[in-house]
Amino acid sequence: MKTKTNHAIFIDAENNRVTIEKIRNSNDIIKLGKYDIFTCVRIDKNDCIYVDDEGLINGTKYGFFFNDEPLFGNGIILGVNINTGDTLPAKHTIEEIAPMIRCFRKVNGMLIRNADAPNW
């Protein structure tokens, strides 16, 4: 990952918020996302969501649905250059992404979906 600063869309599932944050490198992704290991879930040819790769096994009690797919922990949306693997600013806007997100909490083994879209 190059060291230039990219604007990312941060899905703070724990607090049901979506914000714009600055990301310089993979350490920023780890710190902001609050995970040890991350993986990338493709949204489309331009953007992906970085999520906790261990979210299902590390006891994380919150997450979000993106297009009805449950992802545990927080999410960070960045653009990706498919030829080089470098990160880029997200192509999607916060106005496009926020309505697609529904945060949840895990209670007694059940996923309880937040009825409201995240604040942004």
N, CA, C and O atoms as a Tinker XYZ file with bonds, in Angstrom:
   480  protein
     1  N      0.844000   -1.166000    0.000000    73     2
     2  CA     0.000000    0.000000    0.000000    64     1     3
     3  C      0.892000    1.232000    0.000000    63     2     4     5
     4  O      1.813000    1.325000    0.811000    81     3
     5  N      0.635000    2.173000   -0.892000    73     3     6
     6  CA     1.411000    3.402000   -0.946000    64     5     7
     7  C      1.104000    4.272000    0.264000    63     6     8     9
     8  O      0.089000    4.086000    0.937000    81     7
     9  N      1.995000    5.228000    0.534000    73     7    10
    10  CA     1.845000    6.047000    1.732000    64     9    11
    11  C      1.071000    7.341000    1.500000    63    10    12    13
    12  O      1.035000    8.183000    2.397000    81    11
    13  N      0.457000    7.532000    0.345000    73    11    14
    14  CA    -0.364000    8.730000    0.158000    64    13    15
    15  C     -1.658000    8.575000    0.951000    63    14    16    17
    16  O     -2.076000    7.462000    1.271000    81    15
    17  N     -2.284000    9.707000    1.264000    73    15    18
    18  CA    -3.513000    9.694000    2.046000    64    17    19
    19  C     -4.712000    9.532000    1.121000    63    18    20    21
    20  O     -4.841000   10.235000    0.119000    81    19
    21  N     -5.579000    8.602000    1.470000    73    19    22
    22  CA    -6.818000    8.370000    0.735000    64    21    23
    23  C     -8.007000    8.605000    1.655000    63    22    24    25
    24  O     -7.957000    8.300000    2.847000    81    23
    25  N     -9.059000    9.144000    1.095000    73    23    26
    26  CA   -10.294000    9.283000    1.854000    64    25    27
    27  C    -11.059000    7.969000    1.764000    63    26    28    29
    28  O    -11.247000    7.408000    0.684000    81    27
    29  N    -11.492000    7.498000    2.921000    73    27    30
    30  CA   -12.208000    6.231000    3.016000    64    29    31
    31  C    -13.551000    6.461000    3.697000    63    30    32    33
    32  O    -13.725000    7.419000    4.450000    81    31
    33  N    -14.482000    5.581000    3.423000    73    31    34
    34  CA   -15.763000    5.591000    4.120000    64    33    35
    35  C    -15.651000    4.588000    5.259000    63    34    36    37
    36  O    -15.420000    3.401000    5.027000    81    35
    37  N    -15.814000    5.062000    6.483000    73    35    38
    38  CA   -15.686000    4.218000    7.668000    64    37    39
    39  C    -17.067000    3.837000    8.177000    63    38    40    41
    40  O    -17.882000    4.703000    8.495000    81    39
    41  N    -17.323000    2.544000    8.252000    73    39    42
    42  CA   -18.571000    2.026000    8.803000    64    41    43
    43  C    -18.289000    1.634000   10.251000    63    42    44    45
    44  O    -17.701000    0.585000   10.517000    81    43
    45  N    -18.705000    2.472000   11.167000    73    43    46
    46  CA   -18.525000    2.244000   12.603000    64    45    47
    47  C    -19.751000    1.479000   13.087000    63    46    48    49
    48  O    -20.698000    2.069000   13.607000    81    47
    49  N    -19.721000    0.178000   12.913000    73    47    50
    50  CA   -20.875000   -0.667000   13.232000    64    49    51
    51  C    -21.196000   -0.656000   14.722000    63    50    52    53
    52  O    -22.358000   -0.772000   15.112000    81    51
    53  N    -20.185000   -0.520000   15.540000    73    51    54
    54  CA   -20.393000   -0.521000   16.988000    64    53    55
    55  C    -21.277000    0.657000   17.419000    63    54    56    57
    56  O    -22.063000    0.535000   18.359000    81    55
    57  N    -21.145000    1.794000   16.729000    73    55    58
    58  CA   -21.880000    3.004000   17.099000    64    57    59
    59  C    -22.906000    3.437000   16.053000    63    58    60    61
    60  O    -23.460000    4.531000   16.151000    81    59
    61  N    -23.164000    2.589000   15.052000    73    59    62
    62  CA   -24.153000    2.855000   14.010000    64    61    63
    63  C    -23.907000    4.208000   13.333000    63    62    64    65
    64  O    -24.811000    5.034000   13.216000    81    63
    65  N    -22.654000    4.414000   12.890000    73    63    66
    66  CA   -22.268000    5.660000   12.225000    64    65    67
    67  C    -21.472000    5.348000   10.956000    63    66    68    69
    68  O    -20.797000    4.323000   10.870000    81    67
    69  N    -21.561000    6.240000    9.986000    73    67    70
    70  CA   -20.745000    6.170000    8.780000    64    69    71
    71  C    -20.094000    7.534000    8.608000    63    70    72    73
    72  O    -20.782000    8.554000    8.576000    81    71
    73  N    -18.757000    7.554000    8.496000    73    71    74
    74  CA   -18.019000    8.811000    8.396000    64    73    75
    75  C    -16.954000    8.712000    7.304000    63    74    76    77
    76  O    -16.670000    7.629000    6.793000    81    75
    77  N    -16.381000    9.844000    6.961000    73    75    78
    78  CA   -15.234000    9.901000    6.054000    64    77    79
    79  C    -13.978000   10.020000    6.909000    63    78    80    81
    80  O    -13.903000   10.868000    7.798000    81    79
    81  N    -12.996000    9.170000    6.638000    73    79    82
    82  CA   -11.741000    9.174000    7.394000    64    81    83
    83  C    -10.566000    9.163000    6.421000    63    82    84    85
    84  O    -10.723000    8.807000    5.253000    81    83
    85  N     -9.395000    9.551000    6.904000    73    83    86
    86  CA    -8.180000    9.526000    6.093000    64    85    87
    87  C     -7.383000    8.263000    6.406000    63    86    88    89
    88  O     -7.172000    7.921000    7.569000    81    87
    89  N     -6.948000    7.581000    5.360000    73    87    90
    90  CA    -6.164000    6.352000    5.494000    64    89    91
    91  C     -4.855000    6.540000    4.728000    63    90    92    93
    92  O     -4.870000    6.895000    3.549000    81    91
    93  N     -3.730000    6.303000    5.392000    73    91    94
    94  CA    -2.424000    6.408000    4.741000    64    93    95
    95  C     -1.832000    5.045000    4.392000    63    94    96    97
    96  O     -1.148000    4.896000    3.379000    81    95
    97  N     -2.104000    4.046000    5.245000    73    95    98
    98  CA    -1.450000    2.750000    5.048000    64    97    99
    99  C     -2.240000    1.655000    5.771000    63    98   100   101
   100  O     -3.281000    1.917000    6.374000    81    99
   101  N     -1.729000    0.439000    5.698000    73    99   102
   102  CA    -2.437000   -0.694000    6.308000    64   101   103
   103  C     -2.533000   -0.568000    7.827000    63   102   104   105
   104  O     -3.482000   -1.080000    8.422000    81   103
   105  N     -1.583000    0.094000    8.461000    73   103   106
   106  CA    -1.670000    0.303000    9.910000    64   105   107
   107  C     -2.884000    1.162000   10.269000    63   106   108   109
   108  O     -3.526000    0.935000   11.294000    81   107
   109  N     -3.196000    2.150000    9.423000    73   107   110
   110  CA    -4.388000    2.971000    9.654000    64   109   111
   111  C     -5.654000    2.128000    9.539000    63   110   112   113
   112  O     -6.599000    2.316000   10.306000    81   111
   113  N     -5.675000    1.203000    8.584000    73   111   114
   114  CA    -6.833000    0.319000    8.424000    64   113   115
   115  C     -7.023000   -0.521000    9.683000    63   114   116   117
   116  O     -8.137000   -0.631000   10.195000    81   115
   117  N     -5.954000   -1.105000   10.177000    73   115   118
   118  CA    -6.009000   -1.948000   11.377000    64   117   119
   119  C     -6.463000   -1.146000   12.597000    63   118   120   121
   120  O     -7.319000   -1.595000   13.359000    81   119
   121  N     -5.889000    0.034000   12.774000    73   119   122
   122  CA    -6.219000    0.861000   13.944000    64   121   123
   123  C     -7.660000    1.363000   13.881000    63   122   124   125
   124  O     -8.401000    1.238000   14.855000    81   123
   125  N     -8.059000    1.928000   12.748000    73   123   126
   126  CA    -9.411000    2.464000   12.617000    64   125   127
   127  C    -10.457000    1.353000   12.701000    63   126   128   129
   128  O    -11.471000    1.505000   13.383000    81   127
   129  N    -10.215000    0.243000   12.013000    73   127   130
   130  CA   -11.164000   -0.861000   11.994000    64   129   131
   131  C    -11.235000   -1.642000   13.287000    63   130   132   133
   132  O    -12.204000   -2.363000   13.524000    81   131
   133  N    -10.208000   -1.508000   14.140000    73   131   134
   134  CA   -10.110000   -2.232000   15.414000    64   133   135
   135  C    -10.038000   -3.739000   15.198000    63   134   136   137
   136  O    -10.728000   -4.510000   15.864000    81   135
   137  N     -9.172000   -4.152000   14.236000    73   135   138
   138  CA    -8.960000   -5.583000   14.047000    64   137   139
   139  C     -7.487000   -5.890000   13.868000    63   138   140   141
   140  O     -6.688000   -5.013000   13.540000    81   139
   141  N     -7.139000   -7.154000   14.089000    73   139   142
   142  CA    -5.753000   -7.599000   13.957000    64   141   143
   143  C     -5.428000   -7.990000   12.520000    63   142   144   145
   144  O     -4.347000   -7.693000   12.013000    81   143
   145  N     -6.369000   -8.653000   11.877000    73   143   146
   146  CA    -6.182000   -9.138000   10.507000    64   145   147
   147  C     -7.402000   -8.717000    9.704000    63   146   148   149
   148  O     -8.537000   -8.882000   10.151000    81   147
   149  N     -7.162000   -8.174000    8.521000    73   147   150
   150  CA    -8.300000   -7.772000    7.707000    64   149   151
   151  C     -8.300000   -8.491000    6.370000    63   150   152   153
   152  O     -7.283000   -9.020000    5.920000    81   151
   153  N     -9.468000   -8.493000    5.752000    73   151   154
   154  CA    -9.626000   -9.027000    4.408000    64   153   155
   155  C    -10.455000   -8.026000    3.615000    63   154   156   157
   156  O    -11.090000   -7.138000    4.185000    81   155
   157  N    -10.443000   -8.178000    2.311000    73   155   158
   158  CA   -11.126000   -7.239000    1.429000    64   157   159
   159  C    -12.299000   -7.935000    0.751000    63   158   160   161
   160  O    -12.138000   -8.995000    0.146000    81   159
   161  N    -13.481000   -7.330000    0.856000    73   159   162
   162  CA   -14.683000   -7.841000    0.201000    64   161   163
   163  C    -15.018000   -6.861000   -0.921000    63   162   164   165
   164  O    -15.285000   -5.686000   -0.668000    81   163
   165  N    -15.001000   -7.344000   -2.142000    73   163   166
   166  CA   -15.256000   -6.480000   -3.299000    64   165   167
   167  C    -16.701000   -6.021000   -3.361000    63   166   168   169
   168  O    -17.622000   -6.824000   -3.210000    81   167
   169  N    -16.899000   -4.714000   -3.586000    73   167   170
   170  CA   -18.231000   -4.154000   -3.810000    64   169   171
   171  C    -18.517000   -4.159000   -5.309000    63   170   172   173
   172  O    -19.591000   -4.569000   -5.750000    81   171
   173  N    -17.553000   -3.705000   -6.066000    73   171   174
   174  CA   -17.655000   -3.639000   -7.527000    64   173   175
   175  C    -16.237000   -3.555000   -8.081000    63   174   176   177
   176  O    -15.283000   -3.850000   -7.361000    81   175
   177  N    -16.075000   -3.162000   -9.339000    73   175   178
   178  CA   -14.731000   -3.140000   -9.934000    64   177   179
   179  C    -13.851000   -2.028000   -9.362000    63   178   180   181
   180  O    -12.637000   -2.046000   -9.567000    81   179
   181  N    -14.434000   -1.068000   -8.655000    73   179   182
   182  CA   -13.667000    0.060000   -8.127000    64   181   183
   183  C    -13.365000    0.001000   -6.641000    63   182   184   185
   184  O    -12.253000    0.325000   -6.225000    81   183
   185  N    -14.337000   -0.405000   -5.833000    73   183   186
   186  CA   -14.218000   -0.299000   -4.383000    64   185   187
   187  C    -14.319000   -1.656000   -3.691000    63   186   188   189
   188  O    -14.880000   -2.613000   -4.225000    81   187
   189  N    -13.750000   -1.703000   -2.470000    73   187   190
   190  CA   -13.923000   -2.880000   -1.617000    64   189   191
   191  C    -14.078000   -2.426000   -0.175000    63   190   192   193
   192  O    -13.731000   -1.301000    0.186000    81   191
   193  N    -14.605000   -3.326000    0.635000    73   191   194
   194  CA   -14.758000   -3.079000    2.069000    64   193   195
   195  C    -13.718000   -3.919000    2.794000    63   194   196   197
   196  O    -13.683000   -5.141000    2.646000    81   195
   197  N    -12.877000   -3.265000    3.574000    73   195   198
   198  CA   -11.951000   -3.980000    4.453000    64   197   199
   199  C    -12.710000   -4.323000    5.729000    63   198   200   201
   200  O    -13.327000   -3.455000    6.348000    81   199
   201  N    -12.658000   -5.600000    6.119000    73   199   202
   202  CA   -13.371000   -6.067000    7.301000    64   201   203
   203  C    -12.467000   -6.973000    8.129000    63   202   204   205
   204  O    -11.407000   -7.405000    7.676000    81   203
   205  N    -12.908000   -7.249000    9.346000    73   203   206
   206  CA   -12.186000   -8.120000   10.270000    64   205   207
   207  C    -12.212000   -9.553000    9.741000    63   206   208   209
   208  O    -13.276000  -10.167000    9.660000    81   207
   209  N    -11.058000  -10.078000    9.386000    73   207   210
   210  CA   -10.980000  -11.431000    8.844000    64   209   211
   211  C    -11.314000  -12.493000    9.891000    63   210   212   213
   212  O    -11.653000  -13.625000    9.546000    81   211
   213  N    -11.219000  -12.127000   11.165000    73   211   214
   214  CA   -11.506000  -13.075000   12.241000    64   213   215
   215  C    -12.814000  -12.745000   12.968000    63   214   216   217
   216  O    -13.071000  -13.264000   14.054000    81   215
   217  N    -13.633000  -11.887000   12.370000    73   215   218
   218  CA   -14.840000  -11.399000   13.032000    64   217   219
   219  C    -15.797000  -12.479000   13.492000    63   218   220   221
   220  O    -16.479000  -12.308000   14.503000    81   219
   221  N    -15.862000  -13.584000   12.774000    73   219   222
   222  CA   -16.775000  -14.660000   13.173000    64   221   223
   223  C    -16.224000  -15.523000   14.306000    63   222   224   225
   224  O    -16.987000  -16.216000   14.980000    81   223
   225  N    -14.910000  -15.488000   14.522000    73   223   226
   226  CA   -14.322000  -16.395000   15.513000    64   225   227
   227  C    -13.708000  -15.698000   16.720000    63   226   228   229
   228  O    -13.303000  -16.369000   17.670000    81   227
   229  N    -13.629000  -14.375000   16.708000    73   227   230
   230  CA   -12.942000  -13.691000   17.807000    64   229   231
   231  C    -13.876000  -13.067000   18.843000    63   230   232   233
   232  O    -13.431000  -12.322000   19.715000    81   231
   233  N    -15.166000  -13.371000   18.746000    73   231   234
   234  CA   -16.110000  -12.874000   19.741000    64   233   235
   235  C    -16.677000  -11.494000   19.453000    63   234   236   237
   236  O    -17.335000  -10.910000   20.314000    81   235
   237  N    -16.436000  -10.959000   18.260000    73   235   238
   238  CA   -16.993000   -9.652000   17.913000    64   237   239
   239  C    -18.511000   -9.708000   18.011000    63   238   240   241
   240  O    -19.138000  -10.615000   17.464000    81   239
   241  N    -19.099000   -8.746000   18.704000    73   239   242
   242  CA   -20.537000   -8.762000   18.980000    64   241   243
   243  C    -21.315000   -7.731000   18.161000    63   242   244   245
   244  O    -22.474000   -7.449000   18.468000    81   243
   245  N    -20.702000   -7.174000   17.138000    73   243   246
   246  CA   -21.382000   -6.198000   16.298000    64   245   247
   247  C    -20.867000   -6.316000   14.867000    63   246   248   249
   248  O    -19.815000   -6.901000   14.609000    81   247
   249  N    -21.622000   -5.755000   13.967000    73   247   250
   250  CA   -21.239000   -5.780000   12.565000    64   249   251
   251  C    -22.269000   -5.028000   11.749000    63   250   252   253
   252  O    -23.015000   -4.199000   12.270000    81   251
   253  N    -22.297000   -5.330000   10.461000    73   251   254
   254  CA   -23.235000   -4.636000    9.590000    64   253   255
   255  C    -23.618000   -5.532000    8.422000    63   254   256   257
   256  O    -22.865000   -6.417000    8.015000    81   255
   257  N    -24.791000   -5.282000    7.905000    73   255   258
   258  CA   -25.233000   -5.914000    6.666000    64   257   259
   259  C    -24.930000   -4.949000    5.541000    63   258   260   261
   260  O    -25.274000   -3.769000    5.620000    81   259
   261  N    -24.290000   -5.440000    4.495000    73   259   262
   262  CA   -24.099000   -4.663000    3.280000    64   261   263
   263  C    -24.781000   -5.436000    2.172000    63   262   264   265
   264  O    -24.359000   -6.539000    1.826000    81   263
   265  N    -25.838000   -4.857000    1.612000    73   263   266
   266  CA   -26.654000   -5.571000    0.616000    64   265   267
   267  C    -27.071000   -6.948000    1.142000    63   266   268   269
   268  O    -26.997000   -7.948000    0.428000    81   267
   269  N    -27.506000   -6.977000    2.386000    73   267   270
   270  CA   -27.993000   -8.179000    3.075000    64   269   271
   271  C    -26.924000   -9.232000    3.369000    63   270   272   273
   272  O    -27.264000  -10.337000    3.792000    81   271
   273  N    -25.656000   -8.926000    3.159000    73   271   274
   274  CA   -24.568000   -9.838000    3.536000    64   273   275
   275  C    -24.023000   -9.401000    4.889000    63   274   276   277
   276  O    -23.575000   -8.262000    5.022000    81   275
   277  N    -24.046000  -10.284000    5.915000    73   275   278
   278  CA   -23.536000   -9.889000    7.229000    64   277   279
   279  C    -22.009000   -9.907000    7.257000    63   278   280   281
   280  O    -21.374000  -10.869000    6.825000    81   279
   281  N    -21.442000   -8.829000    7.772000    73   279   282
   282  CA   -19.994000   -8.700000    7.945000    64   281   283
   283  C    -19.749000   -8.266000    9.383000    63   282   284   285
   284  O    -20.336000   -7.286000    9.841000    81   283
   285  N    -18.891000   -8.982000   10.098000    73   283   286
   286  CA   -18.658000   -8.694000   11.510000    64   285   287
   287  C    -17.585000   -7.631000   11.682000    63   286   288   289
   288  O    -16.632000   -7.543000   10.907000    81   287
   289  N    -17.770000   -6.825000   12.723000    73   287   290
   290  CA   -16.831000   -5.752000   13.033000    64   289   291
   291  C    -17.157000   -4.500000   12.248000    63   290   292   293
   292  O    -18.253000   -4.353000   11.709000    81   291
   293  N    -16.186000   -3.595000   12.191000    73   291   294
   294  CA   -16.328000   -2.349000   11.446000    64   293   295
   295  C    -15.887000   -2.562000   10.003000    63   294   296   297
   296  O    -15.258000   -3.572000    9.687000    81   295
   297  N    -16.211000   -1.623000    9.134000    73   295   298
   298  CA   -15.816000   -1.715000    7.733000    64   297   299
   299  C    -15.170000   -0.434000    7.252000    63   298   300   301
   300  O    -15.493000    0.654000    7.729000    81   299
   301  N    -14.257000   -0.565000    6.305000    73   299   302
   302  CA   -13.593000    0.583000    5.704000    64   301   303
   303  C    -13.649000    0.404000    4.197000    63   302   304   305
   304  O    -13.127000   -0.572000    3.659000    81   303
   305  N    -14.284000    1.346000    3.520000    73   303   306
   306  CA   -14.421000    1.265000    2.070000    64   305   307
   307  C    -13.368000    2.151000    1.420000    63   306   308   309
   308  O    -13.281000    3.350000    1.689000    81   307
   309  N    -12.569000    1.528000    0.557000    73   307   310
   310  CA   -11.540000    2.219000   -0.212000    64   309   311
   311  C    -11.602000    1.746000   -1.651000    63   310   312   313
   312  O    -12.109000    0.662000   -1.940000    81   311
   313  N    -11.088000    2.559000   -2.542000    73   311   314
   314  CA   -10.922000    2.132000   -3.917000    64   313   315
   315  C     -9.680000    1.259000   -4.032000    63   314   316   317
   316  O     -8.782000    1.325000   -3.191000    81   315
   317  N     -9.637000    0.440000   -5.079000    73   315   318
   318  CA    -8.491000   -0.433000   -5.306000    64   317   319
   319  C     -8.121000   -0.408000   -6.779000    63   318   320   321
   320  O     -8.983000   -0.549000   -7.646000    81   319
   321  N     -6.839000   -0.229000   -7.059000    73   319   322
   322  CA    -6.344000   -0.340000   -8.422000    64   321   323
   323  C     -6.155000   -1.828000   -8.695000    63   322   324   325
   324  O     -5.262000   -2.449000   -8.120000    81   323
   325  N     -6.976000   -2.404000   -9.556000    73   323   326
   326  CA    -6.930000   -3.857000   -9.767000    64   325   327
   327  C     -5.648000   -4.311000  -10.452000    63   326   328   329
   328  O     -5.319000   -5.497000  -10.406000    81   327
   329  N     -4.917000   -3.402000  -11.083000    73   327   330
   330  CA    -3.661000   -3.778000  -11.742000    64   329   331
   331  C     -2.481000   -3.799000  -10.783000    63   330   332   333
   332  O     -1.588000   -4.635000  -10.920000    81   331
   333  N     -2.466000   -2.882000   -9.808000    73   331   334
   334  CA    -1.318000   -2.782000   -8.908000    64   333   335
   335  C     -1.615000   -3.199000   -7.477000    63   334   336   337
   336  O     -0.699000   -3.511000   -6.716000    81   335
   337  N     -2.898000   -3.208000   -7.103000    73   335   338
   338  CA    -3.267000   -3.523000   -5.721000    64   337   339
   339  C     -3.218000   -2.324000   -4.797000    63   338   340   341
   340  O     -3.547000   -2.441000   -3.616000    81   339
   341  N     -2.807000   -1.159000   -5.316000    73   339   342
   342  CA    -2.739000    0.048000   -4.498000    64   341   343
   343  C     -4.139000    0.515000   -4.119000    63   342   344   345
   344  O     -5.100000    0.317000   -4.862000    81   343
   345  N     -4.233000    1.142000   -2.945000    73   343   346
   346  CA    -5.509000    1.711000   -2.532000    64   345   347
   347  C     -5.680000    3.085000   -3.153000    63   346   348   349
   348  O     -4.712000    3.786000   -3.447000    81   347
   349  N     -6.932000    3.445000   -3.342000    73   347   350
   350  CA    -7.326000    4.723000   -3.918000    64   349   351
   351  C     -8.467000    5.278000   -3.080000    63   350   352   353
   352  O     -9.056000    4.548000   -2.282000    81   351
   353  N     -8.790000    6.558000   -3.248000    73   351   354
   354  CA    -9.990000    7.051000   -2.574000    64   353   355
   355  C    -11.216000    6.262000   -3.041000    63   354   356   357
   356  O    -11.284000    5.825000   -4.190000    81   355
   357  N    -12.171000    6.087000   -2.146000    73   355   358
   358  CA   -13.396000    5.372000   -2.504000    64   357   359
   359  C    -14.117000    6.104000   -3.626000    63   358   360   361
   360  O    -14.222000    7.331000   -3.609000    81   359
   361  N    -14.613000    5.350000   -4.601000    73   359   362
   362  CA   -15.400000    5.945000   -5.692000    64   361   363
   363  C    -16.827000    6.244000   -5.231000    63   362   364   365
   364  O    -17.431000    7.234000   -5.645000    81   363
   365  N    -17.356000    5.373000   -4.366000    73   363   366
   366  CA   -18.699000    5.598000   -3.841000    64   365   367
   367  C    -18.674000    6.784000   -2.880000    63   366   368   369
   368  O    -17.643000    7.104000   -2.290000    81   367
   369  N    -19.816000    7.418000   -2.739000    73   367   370
   370  CA   -19.939000    8.513000   -1.779000    64   369   371
   371  C    -20.615000    7.994000   -0.511000    63   370   372   373
   372  O    -21.243000    6.935000   -0.508000    81   371
   373  N    -20.471000    8.757000    0.548000    73   371   374
   374  CA   -21.122000    8.391000    1.802000    64   373   375
   375  C    -22.644000    8.397000    1.633000    63   374   376   377
   376  O    -23.344000    7.609000    2.269000    81   375
   377  N    -23.153000    9.284000    0.778000    73   375   378
   378  CA   -24.594000    9.353000    0.521000    64   377   379
   379  C    -25.101000    8.095000   -0.186000    63   378   380   381
   380  O    -26.251000    7.699000    0.003000    81   379
   381  N    -24.253000    7.469000   -0.996000    73   379   382
   382  CA   -24.634000    6.223000   -1.668000    64   381   383
   383  C    -24.542000    5.031000   -0.722000    63   382   384   385
   384  O    -25.387000    4.137000   -0.756000    81   383
   385  N    -23.518000    5.024000    0.116000    73   383   386
   386  CA   -23.233000    3.859000    0.967000    64   385   387
   387  C    -24.133000    3.782000    2.198000    63   386   388   389
   388  O    -24.658000    2.712000    2.505000    81   387
   389  N    -24.320000    4.887000    2.902000    73   387   390
   390  CA   -25.053000    4.860000    4.179000    64   389   391
   391  C    -26.413000    4.172000    4.088000    63   390   392   393
   392  O    -26.739000    3.395000    4.985000    81   391
   393  N    -27.225000    4.411000    3.056000    73   391   394
   394  CA   -28.523000    3.737000    2.990000    64   393   395
   395  C    -28.425000    2.218000    2.759000    63   394   396   397
   396  O    -29.400000    1.500000    2.985000    81   395
   397  N    -27.275000    1.729000    2.318000    73   395   398
   398  CA   -27.087000    0.297000    2.068000    64   397   399
   399  C    -26.666000   -0.468000    3.316000    63   398   400   401
   400  O    -26.604000   -1.697000    3.300000    81   399
   401  N    -26.376000    0.255000    4.399000    73   399   402
   402  CA   -25.829000   -0.335000    5.618000    64   401   403
   403  C    -26.922000   -0.484000    6.667000    63   402   404   405
   404  O    -27.733000    0.421000    6.864000    81   403
   405  N    -26.937000   -1.629000    7.338000    73   403   406
   406  CA   -27.754000   -1.823000    8.537000    64   405   407
   407  C    -26.857000   -2.514000    9.556000    63   406   408   409
   408  O    -26.440000   -3.656000    9.366000    81   407
   409  N    -26.573000   -1.806000   10.631000    73   407   410
   410  CA   -25.707000   -2.364000   11.673000    64   409   411
   411  C    -26.487000   -3.363000   12.524000    63   410   412   413
   412  O    -27.716000   -3.332000   12.574000    81   411
   413  N    -25.752000   -4.241000   13.185000    73   411   414
   414  CA   -26.388000   -5.217000   14.065000    64   413   415
   415  C    -25.535000   -5.477000   15.285000    63   414   416   417
   416  O    -24.347000   -5.156000   15.318000    81   415
   417  N    -26.159000   -6.062000   16.281000    73   415   418
   418  CA   -25.493000   -6.570000   17.485000    64   417   419
   419  C    -25.815000   -8.044000   17.592000    63   418   420   421
   420  O    -26.885000   -8.492000   17.179000    81   419
   421  N    -24.890000   -8.783000   18.143000    73   419   422
   422  CA   -25.116000  -10.205000   18.379000    64   421   423
   423  C    -25.538000  -10.353000   19.843000    63   422   424   425
   424  O    -24.786000  -10.019000   20.759000    81   423
   425  N    -26.760000  -10.862000   20.042000    73   423   426
   426  CA   -27.304000  -11.024000   21.392000    64   425   427
   427  C    -27.776000  -12.462000   21.530000    63   426   428   429
   428  O    -28.647000  -12.912000   20.785000    81   427
   429  N    -27.192000  -13.190000   22.496000    73   427   430
   430  CA   -27.544000  -14.597000   22.729000    64   429   431
   431  C    -27.521000  -15.420000   21.439000    63   430   432   433
   432  O    -28.401000  -16.246000   21.199000    81   431
   433  N    -26.503000  -15.180000   20.618000    73   431   434
   434  CA   -26.338000  -15.936000   19.385000    64   433   435
   435  C    -27.189000  -15.478000   18.224000    63   434   436   437
   436  O    -27.084000  -16.025000   17.127000    81   435
   437  N    -28.041000  -14.469000   18.448000    73   435   438
   438  CA   -28.918000  -13.953000   17.390000    64   437   439
   439  C    -28.387000  -12.608000   16.898000    63   438   440   441
   440  O    -27.856000  -11.818000   17.678000    81   439
   441  N    -28.537000  -12.358000   15.597000    73   439   442
   442  CA   -28.176000  -11.062000   15.041000    64   441   443
   443  C    -29.399000  -10.154000   15.097000    63   442   444   445
   444  O    -30.413000  -10.433000   14.458000    81   443
   445  N    -29.305000   -9.072000   15.858000    73   443   446
   446  CA   -30.392000   -8.117000   16.007000    64   445   447
   447  C    -30.056000   -6.900000   15.147000    63   446   448   449
   448  O    -29.141000   -6.142000   15.468000    81   447
   449  N    -30.789000   -6.720000   14.068000    73   447   450
   450  CA   -30.534000   -5.647000   13.114000    64   449   451
   451  C    -31.062000   -4.329000   13.651000    63   450   452   453
   452  O    -32.177000   -4.256000   14.167000    81   451
   453  N    -30.246000   -3.284000   13.525000    73   451   454
   454  CA   -30.675000   -1.932000   13.882000    64   453   455
   455  C    -31.719000   -1.491000   12.873000    63   454   456   457
   456  O    -31.495000   -1.611000   11.668000    81   455
   457  N    -32.836000   -0.992000   13.327000    73   455   458
   458  CA   -33.914000   -0.597000   12.429000    64   457   459
   459  C    -33.579000    0.655000   11.639000    63   458   460   461
   460  O    -34.114000    0.862000   10.550000    81   459
   461  N    -32.700000    1.491000   12.174000    73   459   462
   462  CA   -32.364000    2.758000   11.530000    64   461   463
   463  C    -31.087000    2.640000   10.721000    63   462   464   465
   464  O    -30.168000    1.905000   11.083000    81   463
   465  N    -31.043000    3.378000    9.616000    73   463   466
   466  CA   -29.797000    3.498000    8.862000    64   465   467
   467  C    -28.795000    4.234000    9.745000    63   466   468   469
   468  O    -29.193000    4.996000   10.626000    81   467
   469  N    -27.508000    4.016000    9.520000    73   467   470
   470  CA   -26.512000    4.692000   10.351000    64   469   471
   471  C    -26.557000    6.219000   10.202000    63   470   472   473
   472  O    -26.966000    6.752000    9.170000    81   471
   473  N    -26.128000    6.891000   11.252000    73   471   474
   474  CA   -25.977000    8.341000   11.198000    64   473   475
   475  C    -24.762000    8.672000   10.355000    63   474   476   477
   476  O    -23.768000    7.947000   10.387000    81   475
   477  N    -24.830000    9.753000    9.604000    73   475   478
   478  CA   -23.675000   10.193000    8.807000    64   477   479
   479  C    -23.686000   11.670000    8.609000    63   478   480
   480  O    -22.791000   12.214000    7.963000    81   479
